[in-house]
Amino acid sequence: MFDNVRADLEHARVVNGLPPGWVSLWVKTPLHPGAIAVMTYRLASWAQRVRVPVLRQLLLVLTLIQRRTVELVTGVEISPRAEIGPGFVVHTTHGVFVAETRIGRNCVVQHGVAITHGVRGVGDDVYFGPGAKVIGRAAIGNNVRVVANSVVMTDVADNLTVVGVPARIRWRNRASLASAALLVAVLLPSGPGAALATLISTLPLL
C-alpha cells in the first residue's frame, strides 16, 4: 500500500506542477483534495484485504466513515474493490466515480469522470478529460487519451485519442507515431527514410 501511495503522490506532484522536493511530495501534495481521495481509497482497499477477524471489522467501519466523509467533501467516489495501479491521480475533484474495475499505472482523471460498473479494464498511462465517461463492457488500452465529455462505449486500442458521443478514434498518440517513424527510418534509405519518418512523427491526425 505504501509504495502505491508514494507513487500516487509523486505522479500527483508532477501533474500539479509542483517542484521536486520533500516539502512538495509529503506536505503540499497530500493536502490536495484529489490526493486525499486517492489515499482514502488506498486505505479502504487495504482494509478489505486484512484477514484478522476483529481488526478487519474495526478497520472496515472506520474506513467506511472516512470514505463517506471524503466523498461528501471532495465529490470523489472510488470503490475499495477497484484494482488500481500505482500513480493514480484525481487532478480535479467533484463528480468523479470509479466502480469495481481494473485500472493500470499512472492514470489521471479530471472532474466529472465516471468509470462505471461492468467496464472490463483500463490500461496504463490513460488520461480522462473533464466529464469523460466509460460505460458498458468497454475496455481501454494503454496510452489512451479520452477527450473531455466523451462517452466510451466500445473497446479502445493502445495509443489512441478518442473524442465524441459515442467516442471515436480521432488521433494516434505520439508513442504509436514514434514507432512507425522509427520503422520507416530503419527500412528505407537514409535520405527518403529520414524525410518520411519526420513527416510521420509530425502528423497526429489519422
HELIX and SHEET records of a PDB file:
HELIX    1   1 PHE A    2  VAL A   15  1                                  14    
HELIX    2   2 TRP A   22  VAL A   23  1                                   2    
HELIX    3   3 SER A   24  LYS A   28  3                                   5    
HELIX    4   4 THR A   29  LEU A   31  5                                   3    
HELIX    5   5 PRO A   33  ARG A   49  1                                  17    
HELIX    6   6 PRO A   53  THR A   74  1                                  22    
HELIX    7   7 ARG A  174  LEU A  187  1                                  14    
HELIX    8   8 SER A  190  SER A  201  1                                  12    
SHEET    1   A 5 VAL A  76  ILE A  78  0                                        
SHEET    2   A 5 VAL A  96  VAL A  98  1                                        
SHEET    3   A 5 ALA A 114  ILE A 115  1                                        
SHEET    4   A 5 LYS A 133  VAL A 134  1                                        
SHEET    5   A 5 VAL A 151  VAL A 152  1                                        
SHEET    1   B 2 GLU A  83  ILE A  84  0                                        
SHEET    2   B 2 ARG A 102  ILE A 103  1                                        
SHEET    1   C 6 VAL A  89  VAL A  90  0                                        
SHEET    2   C 6 VAL A 108  VAL A 109  1                                        
SHEET    3   C 6 TYR A 127  PHE A 128  1                                        
SHEET    4   C 6 ARG A 145  VAL A 146  1                                        
SHEET    5   C 6 LEU A 160  VAL A 163  1                                        
SHEET    6   C 6 ARG A 168  ARG A 172 -1                                        
SHEET    1   D 2 GLY A 121  VAL A 122  0                                        
SHEET    2   D 2 ALA A 139  ILE A 140  1                                        
END                                                                             
